Amino acid sequence: MPKAVLVDLTKCIGCRSCMVACKQWNDLPAERQGFVNDWATPRDTTAETWTVVKYYIEDKGGRVVWRFVKRQCMHCVDPACVKACFAGALRKTPEGPVIQDPSRCIACLYCFNACPFQVPRYRTGGEGPVIMQKCRFCFDPGGIYDRVGQGQAPACVRACPGGALKFGEREALIKEAKERIAQNPGRYVNQVYGESEFGGTSWLYLSDVPFEELGFPSAARPAMLSLLTWTPLAAGLWLAAKEA
Amino acid sequence: MTNHFIDYKNSDVVMVIGANPAENHPQAMKWILRGKAERGTKLIVVDPRFTKTAAHADIYAPIRPGTDIAFLLGIINYALEHNLYFHDYVVNYTNASFLVDPNFKFEDGLFSGATTKDGQFVYDPTTWQYQKDKDGKIKRDPTLQDPNCVFQVLKRFVSRYDIKTVCRVTGTPEDVYRQVCELYCSTGRPDKAGNIVYAMGITQHTYGSQNVRAVAILQLLLGNIGIAGGGINAQRGESNVQGSTDMAMLYHLLPGYLSCPDATRHPTLKDYLEKETPKTSFWSNTPKFLISQLKAWFGAKATPENEFCYQWLPKLDGKEHSHMAIFQSMAEGKIKGFFAWGQNPAVGGPAAEPTRKAMEKLDWLVVVDLFETETAAFWRRPGADPRKIKTEVFFLPAAFSYEKEGTVSNSGRWIQYRWKAVDPPGDAKSDLWIVDRLFKAVREEYRKGGRFPEPILNMVWDYDAPGSEEPDINKVALEINGYEVDTGKPLPGFAKLTNTGSTACGCWIYAGYWYPDPDLGVVAAKRRDRTDKTGLGLYPKWSFAWPANRRIVYNRCSCDPSGRPWDPARALVYWDGSKWVTFDVPDFGAKDLATGAEIPPEKSAQNPFIMVPEGVGRLFGAQYGPRAAALKDGPLPEHYEPIESPVRNLMSKQQNNPLAKIYQGEGAARGKPEKYPYILTTHRLVEHYQSGAVTRNSPWLTELMPEMFVGISPRLAAKLGIKPGDRVVVLTARGKVYGRASVLPTLQPLKVDGKEVEVVALPWHWGYQGMAPGDSANVVTALFGDPNTFIPEYKALLCDVRKA
């Protein structure tokens, strides 16, 4: 049964414990991104910052709305990045996570172009080759960073003090999300983001503010997806021809 | 806290005023959110800034810094005017019916008794007393009609705080303020619980104690004390600051909140006990607490014949020696040596630059910390000339909280044992190790001779653990808990303490925390049982809550005088007709200690507030003998302007608290609004802890919050031509600090008496050390303090801002 995480944005307090827990568990270094006006530095995910909490602060005619939105790889049900990766470095696991074999990554940027959420990022500094790195959902079968494979919640979920993150089976979490909407009239917008968006994702969101106002891409673009699927195929053929 | 963190989930309305749990107490916010999700708890957030907590509020009420008393008295006035107070609770469990001296007056912003002593303004509190009959009993009027009864005195006093006036003072929009009054006063019913959460936004003012009094009066009027989901819940500023105050890391106390002996008032043990022991209330046991403490410290040497070694205790000289006073004395060269132990006054104290300069007068300074803090490095701070500073600085590396074992007491008074996770690195040692070696070294010196060696040479200091370099923490814990002197057996609780010398106890309120639980086989502080019979989250066998493992204090008030719970769904204790049913440890006489017989409810209904001599909650803070002195600045809270304010006091011609403590020197310079037109306030951030001594040395946390910044409103930014991220300078009469401009709609100008007032907000976590240095906000704060606690004014000052 595929795993998932339900993020209830009405419960996030913006403490960013999830960000620190992620770096701690995955031995990721700190980066210097400098001051940003709304305090939410680092602003975006990078090869060494796999999750960020983005702040949305808006003055709606004298009433201020401030929401905290955790972003990371969405671990799509049918991931475009996997289709785009002609090197075979990415794969979708039956457990849900989309994980990577770094030794096969050739830094072609195809996954970056394919991802509707612009998640994959490339490690350019330091030692070793340039490779893509992203959130692996704390799933590292046989590796030292595995949590989900050991029956544990991801590090970010474990660290969340506000109860905003819940780890479980995807089907059960979708059911629970719908129950929360039904049982709390007026509390949420009537949408479980990730249930069907872009073919469905393993990270699911509930919110009281419309998702498009919080930076979530609003609709699937099937035409573009198929194009993106075909492009790497073509590229692969081209590479194969070149090698021959 | 009267209640505890988990209990927040039981509230119908939570009003957060002067606190920001989402940022500063995330684990507390969890329980507010639990209440919102599970029972529809409404959240009111009162703050000058739209905070992360406000992001979750049902009502956000902006307030001008330093006007909490006006805000709270306005709600009190609203409750009284609209009969929304909890009548039966007020009549039975507060001093509402007590008659006050008819000569008590309040005129022109001053209480009766204003006079001068040694050229200083003081109050003579003679008229702040109750009327007594021939037998010495307090006169009462249970109908609450007598014009001199507390209820009527209070009603007249707060009648000036109508909504319009309050909003002119506080800058809160009237419609928002009215909603706050309506929603919060809806908890003045038996089946509703209202919880007030506060922190440093309430206390750090020149009238901080009166702010707290205003909170207490409101909660008593609405019947919100002693019930689940209610209470006055002060969120402490550090994980174990509750424990450190319990253990008297304050100059005016001994452990367990016993008064520190004062040579001018208590030359003998007899004097101390006579002056500090009230005839009624639980404090009438003071002799048992103090004598057991002396036995714990001086052992067999302490006997009735030698005042239990009382003369070996250090005593006060009748003067004030709080934080700011210590640094004033240091600046005057009166203090030669100083320990900064887990404290970083060069960043955390007010008027940081004079603080750093004062340390130049020291012969020696010992800093015990994890990293070389700004205090440890004060001699090479920017602008200082190390060649001219003679202070010898010793740095002792300390173990972090997860590198040692011991208890941590949280704001809810739960004393939880924490086990060691990892060994400390390098030469770092636990505080216990350091203090143990230090004491032994000092004792060694005294063995060679000294001015007054007896207390040092005779103190019980026997914590060695054979075969271990670390002292035996069990021995320390047992001494704090208390034991029978003859057998050495731990005491189950403070009820067993005596004044004869047969018991020893280092801190009476902790008695029982180190007593083995018969079912779980561990001492109480190590319990981790998750049983919660009531569903109210009392968890009676999870750790130990002082006093007596009581989770909600004053819980007699959760029932009516006949012992029926006001709200059966939130019952903590109740009388079933023949006996008390207790889910929480009763905070009253439920059983006769000698016979075990049940004590009927009528008796405890007389004194449900067992810690005050009147036995009832104090709407009027009367002058009433030992441990019940009125606050120095009045029996009722009155609004005064902060020492630095952009406006005239609208409530009276008395501009400031006449007793506000203003210290000496450049740190106490006062700025005028003509030169410093904006209100300055300080705050914290979730990413950093206190002075940043640890967090600014943690790469992952400095990554999240790398630089000092200055919060200003979009309107002020536009007016001054400041863009987000610009380098700006904040100036006050004390100095200036630089930072990046953070321009967000979370700050908005307030309309105060028709005039727009801007608030500038500074986080105070930065300093010149660590991997993310920056200017310290406290360079621009001031040496102004509260006359009762001497806490500094950190929250309402004046400044100017410019593009740097």
Chai-1 contact restraints between the chains, C-beta under 6 A:
chainA,res_idxA,chainB,res_idxB,connection_type,confidence,min_distance_angstrom,max_distance_angstrom,comment,restraint_id
A,K11,B,L33,contact,1.0,0.0,6.0,A-B,restraint_1
A,I13,B,A22,contact,1.0,0.0,6.0,A-B,restraint_2
A,I13,B,P26,contact,1.0,0.0,6.0,A-B,restraint_3
A,I13,B,M29,contact,1.0,0.0,6.0,A-B,restraint_4
A,I13,B,K52,contact,1.0,0.0,6.0,A-B,restraint_5
A,G14,B,K52,contact,1.0,0.0,6.0,A-B,restraint_6
A,C15,B,P26,contact,1.0,0.0,6.0,A-B,restraint_7
A,C15,B,V686,contact,1.0,0.0,6.0,A-B,restraint_8
A,R16,B,L704,contact,1.0,0.0,6.0,A-B,restraint_9
A,V20,B,W700,contact,1.0,0.0,6.0,A-B,restraint_10
A,K23,B,W700,contact,1.0,0.0,6.0,A-B,restraint_11
A,A30,B,P699,contact,1.0,0.0,6.0,A-B,restraint_12
A,A30,B,W700,contact,1.0,0.0,6.0,A-B,restraint_13
A,A30,B,E703,contact,1.0,0.0,6.0,A-B,restraint_14
A,E31,B,E703,contact,1.0,0.0,6.0,A-B,restraint_15
A,F35,B,E707,contact,1.0,0.0,6.0,A-B,restraint_16
A,F35,B,R740,contact,1.0,0.0,6.0,A-B,restraint_17
A,N37,B,P724,contact,1.0,0.0,6.0,A-B,restraint_18
A,N37,B,G725,contact,1.0,0.0,6.0,A-B,restraint_19
A,N37,B,S742,contact,1.0,0.0,6.0,A-B,restraint_20
A,I57,B,L744,contact,1.0,0.0,6.0,A-B,restraint_21
A,D59,B,P745,contact,1.0,0.0,6.0,A-B,restraint_22
A,V64,B,F50,contact,1.0,0.0,6.0,A-B,restraint_23
A,V64,B,P745,contact,1.0,0.0,6.0,A-B,restraint_24
A,W66,B,A55,contact,1.0,0.0,6.0,A-B,restraint_25
A,P161,B,P26,contact,1.0,0.0,6.0,A-B,restraint_26
A,P161,B,Q27,contact,1.0,0.0,6.0,A-B,restraint_27
A,P161,B,K30,contact,1.0,0.0,6.0,A-B,restraint_28
A,G162,B,K30,contact,1.0,0.0,6.0,A-B,restraint_29
A,G162,B,L33,contact,1.0,0.0,6.0,A-B,restraint_30
